[in-house]
Amino acid sequence: MRSHSSRRSCVRVLLALVSCCAVFASSAHAALQLAQMITGLNAGTYAGDAPIAYVDPDDGTAHRLVVMHNGRILLYESGGLRATPFLDLSTETGSGKVLKSGSSSERGLLALAVHPSFRQNGYFYVYYTSTNWDGADPITTGDIVVERYTRSLVDPNLADPATAQVVLRIPHSASNHNGGWLAFGPLDGLLYVSTGDGGGGCDSTGPAAGVGSDPLMPPGNAWRYDGSHYNPVQTHPGTYLLGKILRLDVSGDDYPADALRNYSIPPTNPFAGATFGADEIWARGLRNPFRFSFDRATGDLWVGDVGQSRGEEIDYVPAATPAGQNFGWVCREGLEPSNLSPSSCTVTNCPADTTGLLQPIRAEDGNAGGWCSIMGGYRYRGSQIASLAGIYLYSDYCLGNVWKATPAAPWDFALAVNHSSGTYAFGQDHLGELYIVNGSAGTVSCFHDGEVASNACFWKLWTGFGEDTFESGDLTRWSSQTP
């Protein structure tokens, strides 16, 4: 083991080397590119499956988690994918909790988020559409389930299935518009959960306009917010939690008598306590917010909300924005009323003045422009691609290409890099570097700016200067980057 003084000297030398290399790379190789890291996730052992998320647990092990649509969570490391899944919730080889309904279905295992204190407590959370795995009510086929698991205390390469705890269950009978995504807020440490509107067209699985306990509400689930005063011992009504972004405090439990509600309500939620409305709601009026993210530098929220036929939208919510925002669906799609053709939704009881609704910063053309399911990404906060600093990246399932939003007056939108159709998600590691998950192709790729192909994205499994390979004297990663 080196002394602390010699280690600091080595670090200074390496930092200088990296800095020189970064200048060289940015001047000679400025074009944004993609390099495939993982392939074959739709063939062989994974035939009929697809990767749907790529997560860095930031636990100091250089492990990454690849979330598969049918319920497996794979562990990716320097030697490639481990044969044994980190956790298996599939019906084929695992616990049978995740509803399998085809690789292009909107159901399945959709998201994973690790707890901010994952290194210490090993907690991570999954979001999936469920089978009737409890064998009876209240969990039924198609329900949305958010569930917590813990990494094994014996083997860090595995999760412990016995630690499963349902955090939240939401009834959902339709095969489409299941949402959803999970992320912990960087400023408040709370768990944010996005849900689709319940399925069908024009939010048609929800109640009609002007009925029930919200007589002045438009039709559907997304706009409505009643339901905070139900008996927690009874089955969770859930429909008021669809088409929303929910905010939960998973460090407590306000409902000890309810096995399917294991969280506390943040007192700053807009409908918390005696205020009329479901306590869990943080924002409403969303159609199918399949992917959202927080800006790790500012806490700002970015949402990719999948449109119907007229407009795929990107929503930007600065961190200082008050809770309780309404994104506008079903009354508005993108920047236009949703009753326009070809969506042709009813806008009964919708307000004539929409100035109180949160306006999207971008509404891409609907089906006529080739867009079909927008995939929200991340704002780049890494250090390896200088040309991307502060830029937000997003994609679309059908078009595939990656677009960028650049802070301008107020934002400038342009094509960033060509990519094939089939985007399911973006990923961000603890260093702020970005990745893209192509479910149709069965690949996970990293963004870079023109390094030699064999060395592209050398940081993809790096944990920082304290990683074991550095401490043991393995400098091949650095020497390979020397111009």
Secondary structure, 3 states (H helix, E strand, C coil): CCCHHHHHHHHHHHHHHHHHHHHHHHHHCCCCEEEEEECCCCCHHHCCCCEEEEECCCCCCCCEEEEECCCEEEEEECCEECCCCCEECCCCCCCCCECCCCCCCCCCEEEEEECCCHHHHCEEEEEEEECCCCCCCCCCCCCEEEEEEEECCCCCCCEEEEEEEEEEEECCCCCCCCCCCEEECCCCCCEEEECCCCCCCCCCCCCCCCCCCCCCCCCCCCCCCCCCCCCCCCCCCCHHHCCEEEEEECCCCCCCCCCCECCECCCCCCCCCCCCCCCCEEEECCCCCCEEEECCCCCCEEEEECCCCCEEEEEEECCCCCCCCECCCCCEECCEECCCCCCCCCCCCCCCCCCCCCCCCEEEECHHHCCCCEEEEEECCCCCCHHHCCCEEEEECCCCCEEEEEECCCEEEEEEECCCCCEEEEEECCCCCEEEEECCCCEEEEEECCCCHHHCCCCCCCCCCCCHHHHCCCCHHHHCCCC
